[in-house]
Amino acid sequence: MNSIIKITWPSLKEEIKVKLLEDINPDLCEQIKNTLPFESIQSHAVVAGKQMYCPYRLVTRLSDLTYENMNEQPIGRMNIELDFQYLAINYGPMTEPVPALPVGQILEEDIPNLMQVGEKVWNNLLYSDDYLIVHMTLEGRFGDE
């Protein structure tokens, strides 16, 4: 299984791809795939470090989940927060040593672009009143190749 999600920000004219971590949290990744395509509003964490997030609704009763410490994760890790209902992507160092549920890893070749997107999202939070829409689609589904 090598499922890839394409994430796009139309107003930023940006796109990255993330490989689902089906070897770490397979059932959770399967549930995420079943919610796609998905659209949300992109935001940015204020105190956690270089992390952007978007509201994401996923109701699950899974109990066999693998966690990682967020501040020890590689750049480009995508996590889901089930209690607060959001998907987060770390695009740089994280400052909070809290447990996180990893569900994806940005493709290595997209990390430089991810860092630029993160900075644009941060600047949008600080200096703009515009909402940033984010789209997520499963590559290869619904004609997305």
C-alpha positions as CSV (number, residue, x, y, z in Angstrom):
1,M,0.0,0.0,0.0
2,N,1.4,3.4,-1.1
3,S,-1.5,5.7,-1.0
4,I,-0.8,9.3,-1.9
5,I,-2.9,12.3,-1.0
6,K,-2.6,15.4,-3.1
7,I,-3.0,18.6,-1.1
8,T,-3.6,21.9,-2.9
9,W,-4.1,25.5,-1.9
10,P,-5.8,27.1,-5.0
11,S,-5.3,30.8,-3.9
12,L,-1.6,30.1,-3.2
13,K,-1.2,28.1,-6.5
14,E,0.6,25.4,-4.4
15,E,0.5,21.6,-4.3
16,I,2.2,18.9,-2.3
17,K,1.9,15.2,-2.0
18,V,1.8,13.1,1.2
19,K,2.3,9.4,1.5
20,L,-0.1,7.9,4.0
21,L,1.6,6.0,6.8
22,E,-0.4,2.8,6.4
23,D,2.4,0.8,8.0
24,I,2.1,2.9,11.3
25,N,-1.7,3.5,11.6
26,P,-3.3,1.4,8.9
27,D,-6.9,1.5,10.1
28,L,-6.8,5.2,10.7
29,C,-5.3,5.8,7.2
30,E,-8.0,3.7,5.7
31,Q,-10.7,5.8,7.4
32,I,-9.0,9.0,6.2
33,K,-8.9,7.7,2.6
34,N,-12.7,7.1,2.9
35,T,-13.3,10.8,3.7
36,L,-11.6,12.1,0.6
37,P,-12.0,14.3,-1.4
38,F,-12.1,16.9,1.4
39,E,-12.0,20.7,1.6
40,S,-11.2,22.8,4.7
41,I,-9.8,26.2,5.8
42,Q,-6.1,26.3,6.4
43,S,-4.8,27.8,9.6
44,H,-1.5,27.9,11.5
45,A,-0.6,27.0,15.1
46,V,0.4,30.0,17.2
47,V,2.6,28.4,19.9
48,A,3.5,24.9,18.8
49,G,6.2,25.8,16.3
50,K,6.1,25.5,12.5
51,Q,2.8,23.7,12.1
52,M,-0.2,24.4,10.0
53,Y,-3.5,22.7,10.5
54,C,-7.1,22.6,9.2
55,P,-10.4,21.5,10.7
56,Y,-11.1,17.9,9.8
57,R,-14.0,15.8,11.0
58,L,-13.2,12.1,11.7
59,V,-15.2,10.1,14.2
60,T,-13.5,6.9,15.1
61,R,-13.5,4.3,17.9
62,L,-10.1,2.9,17.0
63,S,-8.1,2.0,20.1
64,D,-5.0,0.4,18.5
65,L,-3.2,3.6,17.6
66,T,0.5,4.4,17.4
67,Y,1.7,7.8,18.7
68,E,4.9,9.8,18.2
69,N,6.2,12.7,20.2
70,M,5.5,15.7,18.0
71,N,8.7,17.5,18.8
72,E,10.7,14.4,17.6
73,Q,8.9,14.0,14.3
74,P,10.6,14.6,11.0
75,I,9.7,17.7,9.0
76,G,6.7,17.0,6.8
77,R,4.9,14.7,9.2
78,M,1.1,14.9,9.0
79,N,-0.9,14.1,12.2
80,I,-4.5,13.9,13.0
81,E,-5.9,15.2,16.3
82,L,-9.0,13.3,17.1
83,D,-10.1,15.2,20.2
84,F,-9.9,18.6,18.6
85,Q,-10.7,17.4,15.1
86,Y,-7.9,18.7,12.9
87,L,-5.2,17.6,10.5
88,A,-1.8,19.2,11.1
89,I,1.4,19.3,9.0
90,N,4.8,20.1,10.6
91,Y,6.8,22.1,8.1
92,G,9.7,22.9,10.5
93,P,10.8,22.4,14.1
94,M,8.0,21.8,16.7
95,T,8.3,23.0,20.3
96,E,5.6,20.9,22.0
97,P,6.6,17.4,23.3
98,V,3.0,16.1,23.0
99,P,1.8,12.7,21.7
100,A,0.7,13.0,18.0
101,L,-1.1,10.5,15.8
102,P,1.0,10.3,12.5
103,V,-1.0,9.5,9.4
104,G,1.3,10.8,6.6
105,Q,4.7,12.0,5.5
106,I,5.2,14.7,2.8
107,L,7.2,13.3,-0.1
108,E,10.9,14.3,0.3
109,E,10.9,16.2,-3.0
110,D,8.0,18.3,-1.8
111,I,9.6,19.4,1.5
112,P,11.1,22.6,0.2
113,N,7.7,23.6,-1.3
114,L,6.0,22.6,2.0
115,M,8.3,25.0,3.9
116,Q,7.3,27.9,1.6
117,V,3.6,27.0,1.9
118,G,4.0,27.0,5.7
119,E,5.5,30.5,5.7
120,K,2.7,31.7,3.4
121,V,0.1,30.3,5.7
122,W,1.8,31.9,8.7
123,N,1.9,35.3,6.9
124,N,-1.8,34.9,6.0
125,L,-2.7,34.3,9.6
126,L,-0.8,37.4,10.7
127,Y,-1.4,39.9,7.9
128,S,-4.6,38.9,6.0
129,D,-8.3,38.6,6.5
130,D,-8.6,36.1,3.7
131,Y,-9.5,32.4,4.2
132,L,-7.1,29.9,2.7
133,I,-9.0,27.0,1.3
134,V,-7.2,23.6,1.2
135,H,-8.2,20.6,-0.9
136,M,-7.2,17.0,-0.3
137,T,-7.8,14.3,-2.8
138,L,-6.6,10.7,-3.0
139,E,-4.3,10.5,-6.0
140,G,-5.8,8.3,-8.7
141,R,-9.4,8.7,-7.4
142,F,-12.0,10.7,-9.4
143,G,-9.7,11.2,-12.4
144,D,-6.9,12.7,-10.3
145,E,-3.7,11.2,-11.7
